[in-house]
Amino acid sequence: MRYITNYTSPVGNILLAADEGALTGLWFEGQKFYARGLGREYQEKEVPVLEQTRNWLDIYFSGTEPDFRPPLHLAGSAFQKDVWEILCRIPYGKTTTYGAVAGELARKRGLAGMSARAVGGAVARNAVSIIVPCHRVTGADGSLTGYAGGMERKRFLLKLEKTQTG
């Protein structure tokens, strides 16, 4: 069974989704790929992982880096999961580029190179925005490029984290 709840953030409404023990989705209302993978059977109910996620978001939106992360159940291809794992290692208040993520993934897989564009596709399909920090990925020159949640939200999140890019 999947469970959902809503969270009101400074940058709009957020839909949270979880299975029995882990967060499966965190989407801004109206974002690209909104509620993708949620399925048809779910119940609006506050389960412990959703309460933990609300707490995490309260801390985050207060301008502080949370010292924990709710358990995650990320559904995607092996390639997507590898990209999302790298995103989870981008420190609070820092950014990296699509090319750097591609380079790290190529090294992990023992390849000479990897497409930054393919990485961008995986980043865009991240179903757990903010907690899997896809907003911390920029263009090669540090420019703010694409964000499924919208560029204004990306700017807000980077500014909240006091990044130099944002």
C-alpha positions in Angstrom: 0.0 0.0 0.0 1.1 3.5 -0.7 0.4 6.5 1.6 0.3 10.1 0.7 0.1 13.5 2.4 0.5 17.1 1.5 3.1 19.5 2.7 2.9 23.3 2.3 6.3 24.8 1.6 7.5 28.3 1.0 7.7 27.4 -2.7 4.3 25.7 -3.1 2.5 22.6 -2.2 4.3 19.3 -2.1 2.9 15.8 -2.4 4.6 13.2 -0.3 4.3 9.5 -0.9 5.5 6.4 1.0 5.2 2.7 1.1 5.2 0.8 4.4 8.6 2.0 5.5 10.2 4.5 3.2 9.6 7.7 1.2 8.9 6.9 -2.5 8.0 10.4 -3.8 8.3 14.1 -3.1 6.8 16.2 -5.9 6.1 19.9 -6.2 2.5 20.5 -7.4 2.6 21.0 -11.2 6.2 19.8 -11.7 7.3 17.7 -14.6 6.7 13.9 -13.9 4.3 14.9 -11.0 3.3 11.8 -9.0 4.9 9.5 -11.6 5.0 6.0 -10.2 2.5 6.6 -7.5 0.0 4.2 -9.0 -3.7 4.1 -8.5 -4.0 2.5 -5.1 -3.0 4.8 -2.2 -4.5 6.2 1.0 -4.1 9.6 2.5 -2.7 8.8 5.9 0.1 10.0 8.2 2.5 7.1 8.5 5.8 7.4 10.5 8.0 7.9 7.4 5.8 10.8 6.2 5.9 12.4 9.6 9.7 12.0 9.6 9.8 13.6 6.1 7.6 16.5 7.3 10.1 17.1 10.1 13.0 16.9 7.7 11.3 19.5 5.4 10.5 21.8 8.4 14.2 21.8 9.4 15.3 22.3 5.7 13.0 25.2 5.0 14.1 26.9 8.2 17.5 27.3 6.5 19.3 24.5 8.4 20.8 21.3 7.0 18.9 18.3 8.6 21.2 15.9 10.3 19.2 12.8 9.2 17.5 11.6 6.1 14.2 9.7 5.9 14.5 6.2 4.6 14.1 6.2 0.8 12.7 3.6 -1.7 13.8 4.9 -5.1 12.2 3.2 -8.0 14.0 3.4 -11.3 16.5 1.8 -13.6 20.0 0.8 -12.4 21.4 3.8 -14.3 18.9 6.2 -12.6 19.6 4.8 -9.2 23.4 5.2 -9.7 22.8 8.8 -10.7 20.5 9.5 -7.7 23.1 7.9 -5.4 25.7 10.4 -6.6 23.2 13.2 -6.1 22.7 12.2 -2.5 26.5 12.8 -1.9 26.4 16.4 -3.1 26.9 18.4 0.1 24.3 20.9 1.4 25.2 24.3 0.1 27.3 23.0 -2.8 26.7 22.3 -6.5 28.1 20.1 -9.1 27.7 19.8 -12.8 25.9 17.2 -15.0 29.4 16.5 -16.5 30.9 15.9 -13.1 28.1 13.4 -12.3 28.6 11.7 -15.6 32.4 11.5 -15.0 31.9 10.0 -11.5 29.4 7.5 -12.9 31.8 6.5 -15.8 34.6 5.9 -13.3 32.3 3.8 -11.1 31.3 1.7 -14.1 34.8 1.5 -15.5 34.0 3.4 -18.7 36.0 6.0 -20.6 33.1 8.4 -20.5 29.4 8.9 -20.0 26.8 11.2 -21.5 26.0 14.3 -19.4 22.7 14.5 -21.3 21.8 10.9 -20.2 22.6 12.0 -16.6 20.3 15.0 -17.1 17.5 12.7 -18.1 18.0 10.6 -14.9 18.2 13.7 -12.8 14.9 15.0 -14.2 13.2 11.8 -13.3 14.2 11.9 -9.6 10.9 11.3 -7.7 12.2 12.5 -4.4 13.0 16.2 -5.0 15.0 18.2 -2.4 16.0 15.1 -0.3 17.7 13.6 -3.4 19.1 17.0 -4.2 18.7 17.3 -8.0 18.5 21.1 -7.6 22.3 21.1 -6.8 23.2 20.1 -10.3 24.1 22.9 -12.8 25.4 23.4 -16.3 29.1 23.1 -17.1 29.6 26.8 -16.6 27.7 26.9 -13.3 24.5 28.2 -15.0 21.2 27.1 -13.6 19.8 24.7 -16.1 16.6 22.6 -16.0 14.7 21.6 -12.9 11.6 19.5 -13.0 10.1 21.6 -10.2 10.7 24.9 -12.1 13.6 27.3 -12.2 12.2 29.7 -9.6 12.1 26.8 -7.1 15.7 25.8 -8.0 16.9 29.3 -7.4 15.0 29.5 -4.1 16.4 26.2 -2.8 20.0 27.1 -3.8 19.6 30.5 -2.1 18.1 28.9 1.0 21.3 26.7 1.2 23.4 29.8 0.6 25.2 28.4 -2.4 27.4 30.7 -4.4 25.7 29.6 -7.6 22.2 30.3 -6.3 
